[in-house]
Amino acid sequence: MSGDCDLLVVGAGAAGISAARQAMSFGLTVRVLEARGRVGGRALTDPAVPMDLGATWLHAAQSNPLVPLAEARGLALFDHDSVRSSRVWMGDRWASDADMEGYDRAEREWHAAVMLAAARGGVRSLGDAAPRGGFWDATLTHWEGPVISAAEAQDIDLDDYLATLLNGTNLLPRDGCGHLLSVLAKGLPITLGAPVERLCWGGRRVRAEGAFGAVEARAAVVTVSTGVLASGAIRFDPALPVESAQAVHDLPMGLLSKVGLRAAGDDRLDLPSFGGIERRLEPGERAMTFVAWPFGRDHLEGFAGGALAWELAREGEGAIVDLAFSELRGMYGARVDRALRREGAVASSWGTDPWSRGAYAALRPGRGGARAALSAPIGEGRLMLAGEACHESLAGTLAGAWQSGARAAREAAAALGLAA
Ligand SMILES: Cc1cc2nc3c(=O)[nH]c(=O)nc-3n(C[C@H](O)[C@H](O)[C@H](O)COP(=O)(O)OP(=O)(O)OC[C@H]3O[C@@H](n4cnc5c(N)ncnc54)[C@H](O)[C@@H]3O)c2cc1C
């Protein structure tokens, strides 16, 4: 394959799809090269369950650009917050209403303490700002670190954690986020199974090379994860500017892994549809969290984040299934082995997948400015890096990736005089 176009887009995840759509709306000719045999990147819906193995919620729905796009295509969106419920295992019993009131109060105090630490200054990581010693503190720090941010609290920049807190409604596309992106990618000039191995950007044109051949363009938007950038899977020629390379280093990938376990019969473990399960933790403890029977479906979804997720990824396929059963056995005893079955379990593999190398990036403590540095035009705008890690407030989300891709396409086009 060879070819010429105005804008080359590397990667057909949220950022790449958005960049291509934006550039085409200016009338530019576009080519999208995607390494995998599918579009969507870190949004992937397993149609058999059905279940999202990557992105799941459309966060901050009020300002999420994917919400109107989904609605315009008649895709059903469900307000998860309207049915949210949670049970918390205390180690030997379920939390009572009084326990849950204490948990809610502790959560408010935890957030206030973190914000106060940031306002006072002198503290760089979320781990250093997070209160310790309170009955619920370890549970809350584990939730905000590994579960939400996919990284240990000690490894997360405090200011960036606060800047990327998500507010507003959380909507669930009934058919999945992966499905939504595949709908939005329809009709785009995407070549699948085309990993870019070398990207030359030193001349007047950019040139992508790989087993597919070569594609030349006036500008390129590269949307691969910081994990892929750090791996060297794409050889940039010349090498990326030192500021960009430093930003890649400052935004390492965290990991959030998901598993779906199918019901074996009618036992729903006394959990309602969308019923959440958490476990109260002692300092240093780690745990999985669960959401049961989404949309009344017959599977339960488990999540593992941060160091625990990386360990499970290294142990190999099946480790997260074993841990999910073991966690649930601690709460329900042998009943779990009758209620759930191992066959048909599905698990994500973002940690070992060479085209993601993690779930989403977390900013190293004290490295503020890296997201802006990662998004800065390179070679007078001939080369733009884009994707979730570039977004200053919606990092780690589909919406952030989407906006970043569109912005990169606009900037590349404007820099080259291709669009106003
Ligand atoms: C388990 C999990 C849960 C999540 N939950 C949510 C959630 O609930 N809500 C939310 O908004 N976000 C969530 N996210 C984050 C969200 O999925 C990402 O922020 C978003 O999908 C990133 O999009 P992107 O376009 O930046 O990158 P990607 O989706 O990674 O797209 C990059 C594309 O580049 C391709 N590529 C890589 N290397 C090459 C190469 N050499 N040549 C060509 N192509 C290449 C990849 O295959 C990929 O398709 C979650 C992520 C995970 C993993």
PDBQT file of the ligand as one rigid body, heavy atoms in Angstrom, charges set to zero:
ROOT
HETATM    1  C1  LIG A 501     -10.400  -1.072  31.712  1.00  0.00    +0.000 C 
HETATM    2  C2  LIG A 501     -10.626   0.342  31.266  1.00  0.00    +0.000 A 
HETATM    3  C3  LIG A 501     -11.717   1.027  31.730  1.00  0.00    +0.000 A 
HETATM    4  C4  LIG A 501     -11.939   2.331  31.301  1.00  0.00    +0.000 A 
HETATM    5  N1  LIG A 501     -13.076   2.965  31.708  1.00  0.00    +0.000 NA
HETATM    6  C5  LIG A 501     -13.401   4.145  31.141  1.00  0.00    +0.000 A 
HETATM    7  C6  LIG A 501     -14.694   4.685  31.344  1.00  0.00    +0.000 A 
HETATM    8  O1  LIG A 501     -15.533   4.100  32.023  1.00  0.00    +0.000 OA
HETATM    9  N2  LIG A 501     -14.987   5.876  30.738  1.00  0.00    +0.000 N 
HETATM   10  C7  LIG A 501     -14.095   6.539  29.944  1.00  0.00    +0.000 A 
HETATM   11  O2  LIG A 501     -14.425   7.604  29.425  1.00  0.00    +0.000 OA
HETATM   12  N3  LIG A 501     -12.865   6.020  29.734  1.00  0.00    +0.000 NA
HETATM   13  C8  LIG A 501     -12.507   4.842  30.296  1.00  0.00    +0.000 A 
HETATM   14  N4  LIG A 501     -11.311   4.277  30.020  1.00  0.00    +0.000 N 
HETATM   15  C9  LIG A 501     -10.306   5.066  29.281  1.00  0.00    +0.000 C 
HETATM   16  C10 LIG A 501     -10.589   5.107  27.783  1.00  0.00    +0.000 C 
HETATM   17  O3  LIG A 501     -10.779   3.825  27.302  1.00  0.00    +0.000 OA
HETATM   18  C11 LIG A 501      -9.391   5.754  27.092  1.00  0.00    +0.000 C 
HETATM   19  O4  LIG A 501      -9.119   7.014  27.690  1.00  0.00    +0.000 OA
HETATM   20  C12 LIG A 501      -9.615   5.990  25.608  1.00  0.00    +0.000 C 
HETATM   21  O5  LIG A 501     -10.216   4.881  25.000  1.00  0.00    +0.000 OA
HETATM   22  C13 LIG A 501      -8.274   6.281  24.960  1.00  0.00    +0.000 C 
HETATM   23  O6  LIG A 501      -8.462   6.592  23.601  1.00  0.00    +0.000 OA
HETATM   24  P1  LIG A 501      -7.224   7.015  22.720  1.00  0.00    +0.000 P 
HETATM   25  O7  LIG A 501      -7.728   7.265  21.357  1.00  0.00    +0.000 OA
HETATM   26  O8  LIG A 501      -6.453   8.063  23.411  1.00  0.00    +0.000 OA
HETATM   27  O9  LIG A 501      -6.250   5.740  22.715  1.00  0.00    +0.000 OA
HETATM   28  P2  LIG A 501      -6.525   4.264  22.179  1.00  0.00    +0.000 P 
HETATM   29  O10 LIG A 501      -7.931   3.895  22.392  1.00  0.00    +0.000 OA
HETATM   30  O11 LIG A 501      -5.481   3.408  22.776  1.00  0.00    +0.000 OA
HETATM   31  O12 LIG A 501      -6.287   4.401  20.617  1.00  0.00    +0.000 OA
HETATM   32  C14 LIG A 501      -5.003   4.308  20.052  1.00  0.00    +0.000 C 
HETATM   33  C15 LIG A 501      -5.074   3.373  18.866  1.00  0.00    +0.000 C 
HETATM   34  O13 LIG A 501      -3.774   3.292  18.282  1.00  0.00    +0.000 OA
HETATM   35  C16 LIG A 501      -3.558   1.966  17.843  1.00  0.00    +0.000 C 
HETATM   36  N5  LIG A 501      -2.119   1.751  17.719  1.00  0.00    +0.000 N 
HETATM   37  C17 LIG A 501      -1.212   1.495  18.688  1.00  0.00    +0.000 A 
HETATM   38  N6  LIG A 501       0.019   1.391  18.152  1.00  0.00    +0.000 NA
HETATM   39  C18 LIG A 501      -0.112   1.590  16.821  1.00  0.00    +0.000 A 
HETATM   40  C19 LIG A 501       0.793   1.620  15.729  1.00  0.00    +0.000 A 
HETATM   41  N7  LIG A 501       2.116   1.408  15.886  1.00  0.00    +0.000 N 
HETATM   42  N8  LIG A 501       0.311   1.846  14.475  1.00  0.00    +0.000 NA
HETATM   43  C20 LIG A 501      -1.019   2.059  14.282  1.00  0.00    +0.000 A 
HETATM   44  N9  LIG A 501      -1.921   2.042  15.279  1.00  0.00    +0.000 NA
HETATM   45  C21 LIG A 501      -1.475   1.826  16.540  1.00  0.00    +0.000 A 
HETATM   46  C22 LIG A 501      -4.208   1.127  18.927  1.00  0.00    +0.000 C 
HETATM   47  O14 LIG A 501      -4.496  -0.167  18.470  1.00  0.00    +0.000 OA
HETATM   48  C23 LIG A 501      -5.455   1.952  19.234  1.00  0.00    +0.000 C 
HETATM   49  O15 LIG A 501      -6.552   1.542  18.446  1.00  0.00    +0.000 OA
HETATM   50  C24 LIG A 501     -11.048   2.966  30.421  1.00  0.00    +0.000 A 
HETATM   51  C25 LIG A 501      -9.946   2.266  29.939  1.00  0.00    +0.000 A 
HETATM   52  C26 LIG A 501      -9.741   0.966  30.339  1.00  0.00    +0.000 A 
HETATM   53  C27 LIG A 501      -8.578   0.208  29.767  1.00  0.00    +0.000 C 
ENDROOT
TORSDOF 0
